[in-house]
Structure formats: C-alpha cells, structure tokens
C-alpha cells in the first residue's frame, strides 16, 4: 500500500447535529438554573445547592423520565418529540424567542400557532389598520391567524377572547360554536376549507405542526372527518361570502388573498363589502369594536 493510499480517510462525520445537541444541552441547563423553585410552585428547602431547579424537578414537571432528561442535558444522541419540547418550554417558562430557539436547536417545528411572524412588520400592521372599517387579517399557510384588525376581531366571534393556540381558521370553523353559527353557508364552507387544507398540506406532510393540526381536527370534528375523506382538493381563490354577525346582522363580502411573499405562505386576507348594506354594517361593526377597545385594554 502506498503512502498516498494510506492518506485516504473516511468521510468526516456530520458534526452539525452534534453541535446542535451540545448547544441544546447548554441552553436547557442555563434556563433550568435561572428558575427559582417558587416560580413553579416548589418549596426551596434548606439543603438546595443547585441554582434554580434540579434535573429531576424539570423532568417531573414536564412528565418525562429523569434519566432521559439527564441524557438530553448531556447532549446524548436521542430523539426528542415536539410534545416533550412543548412541555419543557412550558416548564422552563420560555418566552416566544426562547421557545423558537429551543425548537430550532432540536431540529423540530413548533406545533403551536405562531403569535409572531417575520412577515408581520409594522408596515403590515399599519395596512391592517388602514383597511378598517373593513375586516382583514394575516394568516399563514396552516390557517393560523397571526394578526388581525379590530373589525375582523368581531366579524365571526370575539376573537380576542379565543386563546392564541386556538386562533386557527380550520379549528374555529369546525369546533367553535360562535364562529360556526356566523357562517351562512357552513357546510359548503367547511367542505371547501378541508379541500384547500388538503391541497396545501401536500407540501408539508412530514411536518409535526401540520400532522398535529390534522389529528386535532379529525379527533374533535366529525364534520371535518367526513369532508377530509372526500379527498377533494381546490386552490386558493377569491370568493363571495356571507356572514350573520351577532352585532349588526347579515354581511356579504368579497374575499381576497394578498400574498406577502413570493411563495404561498403568509397572506393578508381581506373582506370588501359586496353591497351598500354590508358597507354600512361593517362601519357599524367597526364603531362597536372601537367602543369596546378601552374596556379591553383597561
């Protein structure tokens, strides 16, 4: 064997995942050590030497095994489910930026709807306000409502009263009674939404957030299961819609999607009045939203 042959080495191993595991371990340790036991309802005790929480306390609060969590902090090569990451984020009291960092280090997609989005700049928020008194919102491709103006907030239900994790048009359309009762042609709307969701999900079949949303819809809504089993697919397109608003009555609007980037991702959903009566009713609805605003912020 020649010297040149002996110099040939095996391909270097991928160290990217290893680096992420060590970063994840260090991040978890740092977040654990900053939390006082009292913040999560635990007694401090006299013999506590560990700054912050102990590993076994984090494991117990997150409903995971102590050994497994220890391996995670030791940067062992183990698989971490999105459910466990979600539990750890809650236990460690992570803010939205820290939570996103946790999922990124773990190489996972956060299954909960985002409350913020890079596309929602101050300029986009200003456009939402400028569109008033007409309803408008920003949705991502999974139908999470990322931002909305005041008129939209009262169009189908009191959206501000809905928990952030439930502000998803699919979830609301199939499971929220006020939202459902505000849609005049509910069955047709549900069928079209399921068909659009199936068409869009084709590009996200392996993503945990999409799979968890699909599982939730199939579990909670017989109507969704029936529509889903049709295997229908339709593309996004503008459509005239009719709503029965509990404050001002029947409203007819023309729905338009304004895409916020070159790819079908976040979009601004707008509703322009289809007739004079609807225009006047949207103006009244906006006035009601303005009247409610001081009480909501107080």
Secondary structure as GFF3:
##gff-version 3
##sequence-region A 1 298
A	DSSP	alpha_helix	3	6	.	.	.	ID=ss1
A	DSSP	alpha_helix	16	33	.	.	.	ID=ss2
A	DSSP	three_ten_helix	37	40	.	.	.	ID=ss3
A	DSSP	alpha_helix	55	62	.	.	.	ID=ss4
A	DSSP	alpha_helix	66	73	.	.	.	ID=ss5
A	DSSP	alpha_helix	82	91	.	.	.	ID=ss6
A	DSSP	alpha_helix	96	105	.	.	.	ID=ss7
A	DSSP	alpha_helix	122	130	.	.	.	ID=ss8
A	DSSP	beta_strand	136	139	.	.	.	ID=ss9
A	DSSP	beta_strand	145	148	.	.	.	ID=ss10
A	DSSP	alpha_helix	150	153	.	.	.	ID=ss11
A	DSSP	three_ten_helix	159	161	.	.	.	ID=ss12
A	DSSP	three_ten_helix	164	166	.	.	.	ID=ss13
A	DSSP	alpha_helix	169	175	.	.	.	ID=ss14
A	DSSP	alpha_helix	177	181	.	.	.	ID=ss15
A	DSSP	alpha_helix	186	201	.	.	.	ID=ss16
A	DSSP	alpha_helix	208	220	.	.	.	ID=ss17
A	DSSP	alpha_helix	222	228	.	.	.	ID=ss18
A	DSSP	beta_strand	239	245	.	.	.	ID=ss19
A	DSSP	beta_strand	249	259	.	.	.	ID=ss20
A	DSSP	beta_strand	267	273	.	.	.	ID=ss21
A	DSSP	alpha_helix	276	297	.	.	.	ID=ss22
###
